[in-house]
Protein backbone atom coordinates (compact mmCIF):
# COMPACT_ATOMS: atom_id res chain seq x y z
CA UNK A 1 0.00 0.00 0.00
CA UNK A 2 1.37 3.38 -0.97
CA UNK A 3 0.81 6.08 1.63
CA UNK A 4 0.58 9.76 0.68
CA UNK A 5 3.09 11.24 3.17
CA UNK A 6 1.89 14.86 3.05
CA UNK A 7 -1.74 13.92 3.50
CA UNK A 8 -0.73 11.66 6.38
CA UNK A 9 1.48 14.41 7.85
CA UNK A 10 -1.27 17.03 7.77
CA UNK A 11 -3.99 14.60 8.83
CA UNK A 12 -1.99 13.39 11.82
CA UNK A 13 -0.99 16.98 12.73
CA UNK A 14 -4.61 18.12 12.69
CA UNK A 15 -5.69 15.04 14.70
CA UNK A 16 -2.90 15.58 17.23
CA UNK A 17 -3.74 19.26 17.67
CA UNK A 18 -7.47 18.47 17.88
CA UNK A 19 -6.79 16.24 20.89
CA UNK A 20 -4.52 18.84 22.51
CA UNK A 21 -6.90 21.74 21.83
CA UNK A 22 -9.87 19.63 22.93
CA UNK A 23 -8.18 18.74 26.22
CA UNK A 24 -7.21 22.37 26.74
CA UNK A 25 -10.81 23.41 26.12
CA UNK A 26 -12.29 20.76 28.39
CA UNK A 27 -9.88 21.25 31.28
CA UNK A 28 -8.23 24.64 30.94
CA UNK A 29 -11.11 26.79 29.76
CA UNK A 30 -13.97 25.45 31.86
CA UNK A 31 -14.01 28.37 34.28
CA UNK A 32 -13.03 30.96 31.68
CA UNK A 33 -15.62 30.43 28.95
CA UNK A 34 -19.41 30.32 29.11
CA UNK A 35 -21.14 27.00 28.41
CA UNK A 36 -22.11 28.34 24.97
CA UNK A 37 -18.51 29.29 24.20
CA UNK A 38 -17.28 25.88 25.35
CA UNK A 39 -19.86 24.19 23.15
CA UNK A 40 -18.75 26.29 20.17
CA UNK A 41 -15.10 25.50 20.97
CA UNK A 42 -15.96 21.78 21.06
CA UNK A 43 -17.63 22.10 17.65
CA UNK A 44 -14.35 23.41 16.24
CA UNK A 45 -12.46 20.49 17.79
CA UNK A 46 -14.96 17.94 16.52
CA UNK A 47 -14.89 19.24 12.94
CA UNK A 48 -11.11 19.44 13.04
CA UNK A 49 -10.91 15.79 14.09
CA UNK A 50 -13.45 14.61 11.50
CA UNK A 51 -11.48 16.20 8.71
CA UNK A 52 -8.13 15.10 10.10
CA UNK A 53 -9.38 11.51 10.00
CA UNK A 54 -10.65 12.02 6.45
CA UNK A 55 -7.17 13.20 5.41
CA UNK A 56 -5.62 10.14 7.06
CA UNK A 57 -8.02 7.78 5.28
CA UNK A 58 -7.24 9.43 1.94
CA UNK A 59 -3.51 9.13 2.71
CA UNK A 60 -3.81 5.43 3.54
CA UNK A 61 -6.06 4.33 0.66
CA UNK A 62 -3.14 3.26 -1.49
CA UNK A 63 -3.89 2.17 -5.05
CA UNK A 64 -7.28 0.60 -4.44
CA UNK A 65 -8.94 3.46 -6.30
CA UNK A 66 -7.96 6.77 -7.83
CA UNK A 67 -9.53 10.02 -6.68
CA UNK A 68 -9.52 12.42 -9.60
CA UNK A 69 -9.90 15.39 -7.25
CA UNK A 70 -7.67 14.15 -4.43
CA UNK A 71 -5.36 17.17 -4.33
CA UNK A 72 -8.32 19.54 -4.35
CA UNK A 73 -10.15 17.57 -1.66
CA UNK A 74 -7.19 17.47 0.70
CA UNK A 75 -6.36 21.14 0.06
CA UNK A 76 -9.95 22.20 0.69
CA UNK A 77 -10.06 20.14 3.89
CA UNK A 78 -6.78 21.63 5.14
CA UNK A 79 -7.79 25.22 4.42
CA UNK A 80 -11.29 24.55 5.75
CA UNK A 81 -9.93 23.22 9.05
CA UNK A 82 -7.77 26.29 9.54
CA UNK A 83 -10.48 28.79 8.60
CA UNK A 84 -13.38 27.02 10.32
CA UNK A 85 -11.96 25.47 13.47
CA UNK A 86 -9.19 27.94 14.24
CA UNK A 87 -11.48 30.95 13.77
CA UNK A 88 -13.89 29.35 16.25
CA UNK A 89 -11.06 28.84 18.75
CA UNK A 90 -9.87 32.42 18.43
CA UNK A 91 -13.35 33.95 18.52
CA UNK A 92 -14.15 32.12 21.75
CA UNK A 93 -10.78 32.97 23.28
CA UNK A 94 -10.73 36.67 22.39
CA UNK A 95 -11.84 37.76 25.89
CA UNK A 96 -9.32 35.45 27.56
CA UNK A 97 -6.58 36.68 25.24
CA UNK A 98 -7.62 40.31 25.69
CA UNK A 99 -7.94 40.96 21.97
CA UNK A 100 -10.82 42.12 19.82
CA UNK A 101 -10.99 39.84 16.78
CA UNK A 102 -14.71 39.69 16.07
CA UNK A 103 -13.81 40.46 12.45
CA UNK A 104 -12.96 36.74 12.27
CA UNK A 105 -16.68 35.94 12.51
CA UNK A 106 -17.22 35.83 8.72
CA UNK A 107 -14.17 33.58 8.31
CA UNK A 108 -15.89 30.63 10.04
CA UNK A 109 -18.60 30.10 7.40
CA UNK A 110 -16.03 30.56 4.63
CA UNK A 111 -14.08 27.71 6.23
CA UNK A 112 -17.30 25.71 6.31
CA UNK A 113 -17.73 26.30 2.58
CA UNK A 114 -14.22 24.94 2.00
CA UNK A 115 -15.11 21.80 3.99
CA UNK A 116 -18.41 21.40 2.12
CA UNK A 117 -16.57 21.85 -1.19
CA UNK A 118 -14.09 19.12 -0.25
CA UNK A 119 -16.90 16.72 0.64
CA UNK A 120 -18.72 17.64 -2.59
CA UNK A 121 -15.65 16.73 -4.65
CA UNK A 122 -15.25 13.49 -2.71
CA UNK A 123 -18.90 12.70 -3.43
CA UNK A 124 -18.35 13.48 -7.13
CA UNK A 125 -15.32 11.19 -7.17
CA UNK A 126 -17.29 8.39 -5.50
CA UNK A 127 -20.11 8.77 -8.03
CA UNK A 128 -17.57 8.77 -10.87
CA UNK A 129 -15.99 5.57 -9.55
CA UNK A 130 -19.38 3.83 -9.29
CA UNK A 131 -20.48 4.94 -12.75
CA UNK A 132 -17.12 4.00 -14.26
CA UNK A 133 -17.30 0.55 -12.64
CA UNK A 134 -20.72 -0.15 -14.19
CA UNK A 135 -19.40 0.42 -17.73
N, C-alpha and C positions, 0 to 999 in steps of 0.2 A: 504494500500500500504506500503510495506516495503522499506525503504530508506537505501541505502548503505552509512553509515556515512563517511567513509574515502574517498570514491569517491566524495561525496558531499563536504567534507572539502577541498580536493585538487582542485576540480573544481571551487568552490566559491573563494578560495584563488587565483587561476590563473586568474579568471575573475576580481576580485577586483584589483589585481596588473596590469592587462592589462589596466584597466581604468586609474589607477594612472600613470602608465608609459606612456600611450598614451597622457594624459593631459600634463605631463611633457615634452614629445617630442613636442607636438603641441605649447605649450606656453613658455616653458623654454629653448628650444633648437633652436628656430627659427633663431636667429641671430648667433648661434654658429656652426651650421652644414650647409653644402651645401644642396641644394635642393635634390640632389641624396642621400645624407646620411639620410636626413629626410624621404625620400620615403622608403629607406631600413629599417629605424627604424620603420616606420608605418607598413611595411610588417611583422616585428617581432611581433608587437602588434596585428595585425589582426589575424595571425596564432595562437598566444597565446589565443586570445578570442575564436576563432573557436573551439579549442580543449578543452578549459575550459568548453564551453557550451556542447560539446560532453560528457565530464566527468559528468556533471550535469544531462544530459538526462539519461545516463547509471545508475547513482545513483538513479534516480527517477522512473525507469521503473517498479519497484516492481516485482511481480510474473507473469506478463503477458506473459513473455517468458524467457527462460533460455539461456544465452550466454555461450557457452562452453568455450570460450576463454576470458571471461570477465576480469579476473585478468591480463592476458597478454596484452589485449587491453589497459586497464587503465594504466598499468605500462609503456607500450610503449609510450602512449600519454604523460604521466608525464615526462619521461626522454626526449622525443622528444621536448617538450616545453622548457625545461631547456637548452638542447643543441642547438636547433635551434634558438629560440627567444632570449634567454639571450646572446648567442654568437653574434648575430646581434647587440643587444644593446651595448655590450662592444666594439665590433669592431668599431662601429660608434662613440663611446664616447672616444676612446683611446687618441685622440688629446686633447680633453677637460680635460680628467683626467691626461694627461701628462705621460701616460704609453705606452709602445710599446708591444702590445699583438696581433700582426698580426698572430702569430702562432695559434690563435683561428680560423682562416679562414677555415681550413679543418673540424672543429667541426660542422659548420653550416650544411653542406650536410649530415653529419652523423646523426644529429638531424632530418633532413628531412627524412632520411631512417627509423628512428624510427617511425615517424608519418605515413609514407607510410605503414610500417609494421602493425601498429595498425589498420589502415583503411582496409588493406588487410584481417586481421583476422576478423574484423567486417563484411566485405563482405562475407567471408567464413561462418561465423555464420549465416548470413541472408540467404545465399543459402541453408545451412543445414536445417534451420527452414522451408523454403519453400518446399524443397524436402521431409522432414519428414512429413509435413502436407499433402502432396499429397498421402502418403502411406495409 
